Amino acid sequence: MLLLTINYNGETVRCSTETRPLEHQWHGVVSRIDPIIVRSNFDFGGYLRVSMPTVRFTPALFDPAEGLISVFPPPKTLLAVVAATDSDEASAETLCSGTLVRTRWSEKEIVYTLYSNPYLPIPGAREELSVQYSANKSSWHSSYQNGDLYLRTSTDGATWSGSVQFVMPGGTSLASWGPTTNLVTGFFTRLCTELGLTLDSTHAMASPPVVTGTVSGNSLLLDVADGVAAYFGLFFWIDPESMTLHLVDNVAETGTPIDYGRFGFVRTPVYTDMVPVNTVSDGTGFVYTVGESTFGQEVSAGQGLYATDNRYLKKIADYLAKQQIEFTVPESYGVFQCGRKASFIESRTPVEVGAEMLMRSVQYDLQSKKTTLIGEGVIA
C-alpha cells in the first residue's frame, strides 16, 4: 500500500491509492504513481540513483471547499515522503522523499513529479530556498551563468551557507584532486571536501587504483565522479541526513544496508509545467494557446579520460557479458538492496530449483504491488 505524506503550510496530508484507516486515516486521492527504481548509472558502477516518480492526484484533493488541500489552482510545490507497506502503518518503509513539483493539471487529474536536488538541501515547511551562483566565490548572482563553479543557499535571503563547488572546470587534472596521492579514494576525498560531505570508503577495494587524465570541458562534479566510479567498478550514494558519501566495490557483496528513504542527492529533472489555460492576454487582445514554462538549468559535461590502466576495461566487458536475471517477487518494500546478493528457492515443484543474484537494480512498483530485481546470477 502506498503511503504518501504531504506537508503543506505546516499541515500533514496523508494520501494513498486507496482509502483505508490504519494508525491514521489515509485518503485514496492518488490515481497513479510510477515505479521507484534504485540502480547505478551504469551496469558496472557509478552513481546510485533513485528515479523519482510522477504522481497523479484526483482533483478532489484540491477541492476549494472540501479538499484535503483546499487550494486552487493547485500549489506549485509540496514537500512529500513516499512510503509503502504490505501490512500495517508501523512497518511502513520510506522509499524516497523530496519536493513534489506540479507539472500538469486538468479537469481530470493533477500531475506532480517528485524530485530532490543533487546539491541543495530540501527546505522545511514554509521555507523558501534561495540559491546564488559564482565563478570566483566573491561575486554572487541569482541566475546560473556559463563559467559559474560555486553556489550557496539561504532560507531567509540574508544569511548564506558556505560556498560549494558544483562544477569542475575543463582542463582539470583528475590526479591533482588527490590530497596526497592520486588514488581513486583520494579523488573522492577531495570531492567530499568540495561538497561538504564525509567519505565512507570502508567497502571500497583494499588496493585503490590510480586515477589519471584530464576533464575536457566544464562538468558537474557528480558527473565526473559518476564516470570515475563506473570505470573502476565502484558505485556510490550520498546520505544527506548524515552528509556521507558511501563508496562501495561493485564486485564484492558487502551486506551493507542502504537506506532508500534518505536519498536527497539525486538528479534534478528539467521539467515543464503545463497549465490548462485556453485564453491568454498579450496586452493587445487574446490568443488561444496552452501556457508552458520550462524550469531548470543544464551544464554540459565533457568526457574525461579516467585512467590509463586498461585492465579495468576488461572488468567492464566482463560485467556486460554476464547473464542478467529479471526476477519479480510479491510486494516487499525496503528489503532488497543494490550490491547485495539475493537467493531464491522454487519450492512449489518436486525438485527445488535454486537461484542466486547479485542485485544491480531494484524497482518498487506500488501500483502493481510488486518488487522487481534485476542483476547478474545463475538459475541452477
Phi, psi and omega in degrees: 000135178282132173237104183251109181262122182247138174249119178225120181053039178082356180261143178264126179242127184252116184241159179202177175274355178211150178276122183203134174273116172250231173294325173239166176277124178252134187254129185280066181253003176265115181275334178195147172222134181290159176298148176258121186244130177247120178196161175284160184296327177238158178300330186259010175143190179112196184287123177284118187245153172246121176284119183280135189276160168268133182244130179250121180256153170282149180300341181300334180300327186249023178301124184301334183262316189236005182288154176297326171242092189277060181230131176215130005298158181301146181302148180295319182224152176217136173282138187212151173232128180257119177233167180211151178210150173248013177220261182245176184292326183296333182264009182297139177257128175283124183262322178194164179211163180163209181248126172279123180248125181294126180245335181198142174213146183213187180290340186256334182202154176244121187251128176236149171247131179275132178212158170232145181280142183289344182231338188261144174291154177279125181294153177281180180302136178066010176259145175242122184273122176259143182233138173233152184237157181204151175264343187224006180069011178236324178255116188245147178214158190274345180247137180297137177233150177304133181100348177292135181242341188234158172217160174215160186230160178207146175254355178235359179077001182236315180263123187247148176289171173293160182286142178238127175281125180240354178234136174262123183293148174301142182093355180290131175281124180295327180296331182288349183277349176284132184296321178232332177227166179258035174287161182298327177292327175294322177299314182287333173297314179294319178303315180294324177299316182292327183265000180073034182245169173250137181268131170245101180251025182305323185253018170281173182295153183293324179244090184297140180283167180272137178257129176227173176110176185226139176284128188281331182212167179307128185222144171299139182304319182290333175291319177295314179298325178301313180291320179298311182297315182297321182300322184264012177071032177249155166227158182215157173217163183241127175262106185287345179286319176262357182054048183239135172260121181261123181249124190229138173291123185288341183280317186275139174273111188267338185075008182285125179288144178243124182272102182293342185282353184239030175280095178257352181248082176227167188295131178276127180282154165276123187235157180242131178263114180255116187251137181284069176251129180249356178223123181232129178273133178254013178095339180240350182176209180231140173238149182257119185201182174247124180297141182208129178226132181256134181238158175108155179241155177224129177250126182292138183251118177282151180273121180261165173263115192270341180191161175254359180273098188284357179295336180286337173295325177295321178297318179298316179299322179295319178301312186291336182276347183287151177289134175255139180244130174255123190228121180254131181238162177300167183306124180202090193270134175081005183270315186267139188222141180300140177088359178248163180268144174237134179245140184231149175226126175270098187262003182276347181260161178301327180250122181290137180246119181268150175215143178224138185221137167269110190287128177254332183215140177232126181240123177257113178256098184285337180289314182268357179057056177210157177243129181247128178252136177231131180182189182263142179172186183225132170263115186295000000 
